[in-house]
C-alpha cells in the first residue's frame, strides 16, 4: 500500500470520528441543564397536584374542618363558614370543577388521595348527602371548627384566643342553617345525639377555655368567653329545633 493510500485512509477515519463526536454532542443536554422525565410522578405532575391541593385546602378548612382533621391536612388560617341553602349548591359546583381538574392528573399517591377526598366531599354535599340528612355530621363540623385555631401559631399570647373567638362566633349560625338543610331527614337515635352533644359541650365549656389561659389581655378573654358561651348555648337550641322538626 502506497503512502498516498495510507494518508487517504487516515483522513477518512478522522472525518468519521469527527462526525460521530458531533452527533453525540448534539444529543447531550448542555452542561448543568436539568433533564425532566415525563413519566409517572414527574415534576410537572407534582406541581399540578400541589396547585390543586392549595386550591382545595382553604375550601375544606372553611366549610368542612371535620374532614380536614380526619384527613390530617396541614392547619390553614381561614375563618369557618357553615354551608347553608344559599351556598351549598355553589360549593358542590366548585368541588366538581376541582375533581374535573384532578381527573386529568396521572395516577399517583397524592393525586389519588386528592381525588378520593373530593369524591367524599362531593357525596356529602350532594342532594341526599350527609349534610342534608345527618345531624351528627354537623356537630362534628362545629367541633372541628372550634378546635382548628389551636393547631396554628404559638400557644403564647392571645393570637389563638382571638382566632378561636372568630370561629366560635360562626357556630350558632352554622347550626341554625343546618336545621334548615336537615328538614325532612331521619334524626339520629336520641342516645347517640346526646352523647355527641355532650362531647361538643365539654369541648366548649371545659377544654377550650383551658387552652386560652396563656392570653392575659382581658378584652380578648372576655370576647372569647362570650363567644364560647353563645356557641355552647346554641347546642341546646340545635337539639330543640331538631326535635321540633320531626
C-alpha positions as MATLAB code, in Angstrom:
seq = 'XXXXXXXXXXXXXXXXXXXXXXXXXXXXXXXXXXXXXXXXXXXXXXXXXXXXXXXXXXXXXXXXXXXXXXXXXXXXXXXXXXXXXXXXXXXXXXXXXXXXXXXXXXXXXXXXXXXXXXXXXXXXXXXXXXXXXXXXXXXXXXXXXXXXXXXXXXXXXXXXXXXXXXXXXXXXXXXXXXXXXXXXXXXXXXXXXXXXXXXXXXXXXXXXXXXXXXXXXXXXXXXXXXXXXXXXXXXXXXXXXXXXXX';
ca = [
       0.000    0.000    0.000;
       1.463    3.374   -1.002;
       1.995    6.311    1.315;
      -0.704    8.175   -0.592;
      -3.252    5.410    0.127;
      -2.372    5.366    3.828;
      -2.834    9.124    4.072;
      -6.263    8.832    2.397;
      -7.415    6.135    4.813;
      -6.199    8.133    7.827;
      -8.035   11.215    6.593;
     -11.262    9.246    6.105;
     -11.045    7.819    9.637;
     -10.506   11.289   11.054;
     -13.580   12.608    9.259;
     -15.733    9.700   10.512;
     -14.561   10.159   14.124;
     -15.288   13.892   13.973;
     -18.793   13.295   12.629;
     -19.549   10.753   15.372;
     -18.387   13.117   18.109;
     -20.501   15.945   16.704;
     -23.636   13.754   16.601;
     -23.090   12.597   20.184;
     -22.700   16.142   21.436;
     -25.950   17.148   19.756;
     -27.907   14.549   21.738;
     -26.472   15.569   25.128;
     -28.029   18.408   27.170;
     -25.858   21.441   27.882;
     -23.681   21.219   30.955;
     -25.809   21.871   34.064;
     -29.119   21.535   32.222;
     -31.923   19.735   34.123;
     -33.425   16.671   32.490;
     -37.127   16.182   33.308;
     -38.611   12.721   32.874;
     -42.216   12.973   31.745;
     -43.481    9.830   33.345;
     -45.457    8.797   36.420;
     -44.790   11.249   39.240;
     -42.813   13.695   37.088;
     -42.060   17.201   38.319;
     -44.738   18.943   36.210;
     -47.343   16.478   37.504;
     -46.273   17.157   41.102;
     -46.645   20.890   40.540;
     -50.145   20.360   39.132;
     -51.148   18.284   42.168;
     -49.720   20.895   44.511;
     -51.688   23.656   42.810;
     -54.954   21.736   43.169;
     -54.184   20.897   46.791;
     -53.530   24.578   47.501;
     -56.937   25.444   45.999;
     -58.725   22.704   47.899;
     -57.164   23.180   51.351;
     -58.801   26.541   52.227;
     -62.129   25.259   50.906;
     -62.060   22.250   53.231;
     -60.932   24.203   56.271;
     -63.534   26.897   55.618;
     -66.553   24.599   55.223;
     -65.550   21.078   56.338;
     -62.918   21.330   59.077;
     -64.052   17.907   60.306;
     -62.809   16.328   57.071;
     -59.587   18.339   57.195;
     -58.941   16.970   60.689;
     -59.866   13.441   59.672;
     -57.502   13.531   56.696;
     -54.638   15.066   58.662;
     -54.428   18.129   56.445;
     -51.960   20.827   57.454;
     -53.650   23.565   59.542;
     -54.826   26.508   57.483;
     -55.654   30.007   58.653;
     -59.158   30.570   57.318;
     -62.389   31.534   59.049;
     -65.080   28.899   59.382;
     -68.248   29.432   57.334;
     -71.083   26.965   57.715;
     -72.807   25.954   54.487;
     -76.482   26.760   54.014;
     -79.211   26.584   51.394;
     -77.780   29.610   49.588;
     -74.187   28.367   49.416;
     -74.307   24.556   49.341;
     -75.075   24.226   45.617;
     -72.251   26.629   44.699;
     -69.914   24.667   46.962;
     -70.926   21.458   45.192;
     -70.200   23.015   41.786;
     -66.775   24.192   42.930;
     -65.936   20.696   44.133;
     -66.983   19.267   40.757;
     -64.655   21.692   38.963;
     -61.766   20.682   41.214;
     -62.490   17.000   40.627;
     -62.585   17.521   36.862;
     -59.127   19.087   37.085;
     -57.877   16.312   39.369;
     -59.137   13.668   36.947;
     -56.673   14.933   34.319;
     -53.714   14.016   36.533;
     -51.924   10.684   36.098;
     -52.144    8.063   38.824;
     -50.014    8.691   41.888;
     -50.351    8.624   45.660;
     -51.057   12.354   46.085;
     -53.335   12.650   43.063;
     -55.280    9.534   44.032;
     -55.684   10.806   47.598;
     -56.897   14.188   46.354;
     -59.469   12.536   44.095;
     -60.704   10.323   46.953;
     -61.120   13.361   49.222;
     -63.029   15.272   46.568;
     -65.336   12.315   45.953;
     -66.108   12.111   49.681;
     -66.719   15.851   49.978;
     -68.946   15.790   46.894;
     -71.002   12.876   48.196;
     -71.703   14.728   51.453;
     -72.695   17.937   49.639;
     -74.888   16.254   47.022;
     -78.695   16.108   47.309;
     -79.400   13.400   49.847;
     -75.836   13.574   51.151;
     -74.721   13.710   54.773;
     -75.048   17.495   55.050;
     -78.773   17.158   54.353;
     -79.517   14.031   56.378;
     -77.058   13.550   59.268;
     -77.251   15.890   62.249;
     -74.204   14.254   63.834;
     -72.031   15.398   60.946;
     -72.895   18.993   61.766;
     -71.809   18.507   65.360;
     -68.509   17.114   64.089;
     -68.138   20.153   61.824;
     -68.622   22.769   64.552;
     -66.387   20.873   66.995;
     -63.580   20.771   64.444;
     -64.102   24.463   63.667;
     -63.741   25.299   67.366;
     -60.512   23.280   67.667;
     -58.888   24.498   64.461;
     -57.325   27.775   65.737;
     -55.428   25.939   68.469;
     -53.400   23.995   65.901;
     -51.951   27.191   64.419;
     -49.290   29.575   65.581;
     -47.740   29.940   69.007;
     -49.524   28.849   72.150;
     -48.264   32.014   73.826;
     -50.124   35.300   73.832;
     -53.621   35.903   72.506;
     -53.457   35.096   68.796;
     -55.111   31.699   69.195;
     -57.727   33.165   71.531;
     -58.575   35.868   69.001;
     -58.946   33.389   66.134;
     -60.908   30.972   68.311;
     -63.374   33.751   69.096;
     -63.990   34.308   65.385;
     -64.604   30.590   64.869;
     -66.984   30.345   67.822;
     -68.979   33.344   66.621;
     -69.839   31.411   63.449;
     -71.135   28.281   65.203;
     -74.668   29.394   66.202;
     -75.484   30.484   62.644;
     -73.995   27.288   61.214;
     -76.258   25.163   63.412;
     -79.332   27.242   62.532;
     -78.568   26.756   58.834;
     -78.074   23.037   59.437;
     -81.610   22.692   60.809;
     -82.962   24.070   57.532;
     -80.842   21.688   55.465;
     -81.885   18.740   57.638;
     -85.623   19.259   57.146;
     -87.339   16.001   56.274;
     -84.336   13.857   57.199;
     -84.288   10.958   59.633;
     -82.967   12.021   63.009;
     -80.233   10.150   64.880;
     -81.025    7.903   67.812;
     -81.533   10.056   70.943;
     -78.708    8.310   72.822;
     -76.214    8.941   70.010;
     -77.333   12.548   69.666;
     -76.994   13.228   73.389;
     -73.571   11.619   73.514;
     -72.331   13.750   70.625;
     -73.886   16.918   72.026;
     -72.296   16.203   75.401;
     -68.873   15.791   73.795;
     -69.099   19.108   71.957;
     -70.379   20.871   75.059;
     -67.415   19.568   77.126;
     -65.103   20.813   74.403;
     -66.604   24.299   74.520;
     -67.100   24.667   78.273;
     -64.064   22.815   79.645;
     -61.323   22.090   77.103;
     -61.113   25.267   75.036;
     -61.120   27.740   77.956;
     -58.051   25.956   79.347;
     -56.267   26.448   76.046;
     -56.772   30.219   76.257;
     -55.037   30.557   79.634;
     -51.806   31.965   78.111;
     -53.806   35.003   76.946;
     -53.629   37.759   79.547;
     -55.472   40.502   77.657;
     -58.751   40.993   79.482;
     -60.611   42.217   76.397;
     -59.607   39.188   74.314;
     -60.527   36.830   77.131;
     -63.925   38.498   77.613;
     -64.676   38.257   73.882;
     -63.762   34.582   73.905;
     -65.911   33.829   76.969;
     -68.939   35.492   75.367;
     -68.487   33.702   72.032;
     -67.869   30.386   73.785;
     -70.997   30.760   75.904;
     -73.168   31.572   72.876;
     -71.748   28.619   70.945;
     -72.457   26.262   73.857;
     -75.996   27.631   74.214;
     -76.613   27.052   70.511;
     -76.177   23.309   71.087;
     -79.322   23.217   73.217;
     -81.153   25.238   70.585;
     -79.971   22.779   67.931;
     -81.357   19.886   69.979;
     -84.709   21.637   70.493;
     -85.114   22.666   66.865;
     -84.175   19.193   65.710;
     -86.847   17.713   67.977;
     -89.447   20.213   66.803;
     -88.738   19.449   63.154;
     -89.668   15.777   63.495;
];
